Amino acid sequence: MMFLAFLSNKASFETVIKSFYHFIIKMKKYFAQKMIE
């Protein structure tokens, strides 16, 4: 039971990291465009 909870937690943890990573990339692109203008 604990093992299943660990796996589900790991999956959600990876999802959080991926979404955070994509957010950072979006911000980088946004600021890069602002610098060019």
N, C-alpha and C positions, 0 to 999 in steps of 0.2 A: 504493500500500500504506500509506504514511504517512497519507494522507488518510482512509482507512477507519479506521485506528487512532484518528485524531483525532476522527472522528465518534462512534465507540463510547465514547471517553473522555468526550466532551461529554455524551452521553446518560446515562452513569453519574453524571457530575458533577451533572447536573440532578436525577437521582433522589435523590442524597444531599441536595441542598439542599431538595427537596420534603419528604422524610421528616423532615429536621431542622426545617423550618418547621412541619410538623404536630405534631411533638414539643413545640415551644415553645407552640403554641396549646393543646395538652392541659394543659401545665403551668400556663398562665395560667388556664384554666377551673378546674383543681384548686385553685389557690391562692385564686381568687376565691370558691369555695365555702367554703374553710376560713376566709376572712375573715368571711363572712356568719354562719357558725355561732357 
